[in-house]
Amino acid sequence: MIKILFLCHGNICRSTMAEFVMKELVRRAGRDDIFIESAALHTDEIGSDTHRGTRAKLTEMGIPFTKRAAWLITPAKAREYDLLIGMDSYNLADLKRLVYPEDLPKVRKLLSYAGETRDIADPWYTGNFDATYDDVLAGCTGLLESLR
């Protein structure tokens, strides 16, 4: 079983979008050997459900999602995953400070799987859930391809 954890600042916009997009891509690919979750790197939104803009975009794109509560990653919990995937450079910096040194090789930026070095913009600030979805889909598609 491959365990993937998507992370962003509050775990209500980008990382949850990546979680549900990846779950759907994995389902469509017939893979039952990949476990996917998402978590927060900061406490701002702990306990909050997925942002309404993310839910609206997932609904528009036919991506199923469930009610959930944002939760905060810890070094011990991070150890349980094979891949720790952040959405931007700030997420990567936070992850690199948080995880145990031996877990650093698990840390990647999502768009790196699409051959990009740029960040996925946070729609909490931009309001552009369409652009975020396009980037998340590109990253998740590349990630799934890398796992074949």
DAVEN-V842259 format. One record per residue. N is the residue number from 1. RES is the residue in one small letter. PHI is phi as a letter, one per 20 degrees, with the letter a starting at -180 (none if undefined). PSI is psi as a letter, one per 30 degrees, with the letter a starting at -180 (* if undefined). D_CENTER is the distance of its C-alpha to the mean C-alpha in Angstrom with 2 decimals. Layout:
n:res:phi:psi:d_center
N:RES:PHI:PSI:D_CENTER
N:RES:PHI:PSI:D_CENTER
//
This chain:
n:res:phi:psi:d_center
1:m:none:k:17.89
2:i:e:k:14.77
3:k:d:k:12.19
4:i:d:k:8.52
5:l:c:j:6.41
6:f:e:k:2.83
7:l:c:k:4.87
8:c:b:a:6.77
9:h:g:e:10.43
10:g:d:f:11.06
11:n:m:h:8.24
12:i:c:f:10.03
13:c:d:d:9.07
14:r:f:e:6.18
15:s:f:e:3.26
16:t:f:e:5.94
17:m:f:e:6.76
18:a:f:e:4.23
19:e:g:e:5.29
20:f:f:e:8.68
21:v:f:e:9.09
22:m:f:e:8.49
23:k:g:e:10.75
24:e:f:e:13.20
25:l:f:e:13.41
26:v:f:e:14.01
27:r:f:e:16.54
28:r:f:e:18.27
29:a:e:f:18.59
30:g:m:g:20.25
31:r:e:k:18.21
32:d:d:g:18.56
33:d:d:g:17.80
34:i:c:k:13.99
35:f:d:k:12.41
36:i:c:k:8.81
37:e:b:l:7.61
38:s:b:l:5.54
39:a:b:l:7.79
40:a:d:l:9.56
41:l:d:f:11.41
42:h:c:l:14.29
43:t:e:f:16.47
44:d:g:e:16.94
45:e:d:g:15.38
46:i:g:k:15.68
47:g:n:f:16.86
48:s:f:k:15.91
49:d:f:l:14.74
50:t:g:k:12.30
51:h:g:k:13.87
52:r:g:e:16.71
53:g:f:e:15.78
54:t:f:e:12.43
55:r:f:e:14.56
56:a:f:e:17.25
57:k:f:e:15.35
58:l:f:e:13.94
59:t:f:e:17.57
60:e:g:e:19.02
61:m:e:g:17.20
62:g:m:g:18.10
63:i:e:j:14.70
64:p:f:k:15.41
65:f:b:l:13.67
66:t:c:l:15.15
67:k:f:k:16.03
68:r:b:l:14.04
69:a:c:k:14.33
70:a:g:k:12.04
71:w:c:l:12.83
72:l:e:k:13.28
73:i:f:k:12.48
74:t:c:l:15.78
75:p:g:e:17.06
76:a:f:e:18.49
77:k:f:e:15.43
78:a:g:e:13.42
79:r:g:f:16.39
80:e:f:f:15.72
81:y:d:l:12.77
82:d:e:e:13.48
83:l:c:k:10.39
84:l:d:j:8.52
85:i:d:j:6.09
86:g:e:l:6.35
87:m:e:f:6.74
88:d:b:l:10.45
89:s:f:e:13.52
90:y:f:e:13.82
91:n:f:e:10.58
92:l:f:e:12.04
93:a:f:e:15.38
94:d:f:e:14.39
95:l:f:e:12.87
96:k:f:f:16.03
97:r:f:f:18.22
98:l:e:e:16.72
99:v:f:l:16.57
100:y:f:k:19.81
101:p:g:e:21.22
102:e:f:f:21.15
103:d:e:f:17.33
104:l:g:e:16.90
105:p:f:f:16.93
106:k:e:f:13.61
107:v:e:k:11.86
108:r:b:l:10.68
109:k:e:k:9.39
110:l:g:e:7.45
111:l:f:f:10.65
112:s:f:f:12.81
113:y:f:f:12.47
114:a:d:g:14.14
115:g:m:g:16.77
116:e:d:l:15.87
117:t:d:f:16.08
118:r:f:l:15.26
119:d:e:l:12.50
120:i:e:j:10.46
121:a:f:k:12.72
122:d:e:j:11.98
123:p:f:f:13.68
124:w:g:e:14.84
125:y:e:e:17.29
126:t:e:f:17.78
127:g:m:g:17.95
128:n:e:i:16.95
129:f:f:f:14.40
130:d:f:e:15.95
131:a:f:e:15.12
132:t:f:e:11.46
133:y:f:e:11.43
134:d:g:e:13.47
135:d:f:e:11.30
136:v:f:e:8.09
137:l:f:e:10.73
138:a:f:e:12.34
139:g:f:e:9.60
140:c:f:e:8.77
141:t:f:e:12.56
142:g:f:e:13.32
143:l:f:e:11.17
144:l:f:e:13.01
145:e:f:e:16.17
146:s:f:f:15.90
147:l:e:g:15.92
148:r:e:*:19.15
//
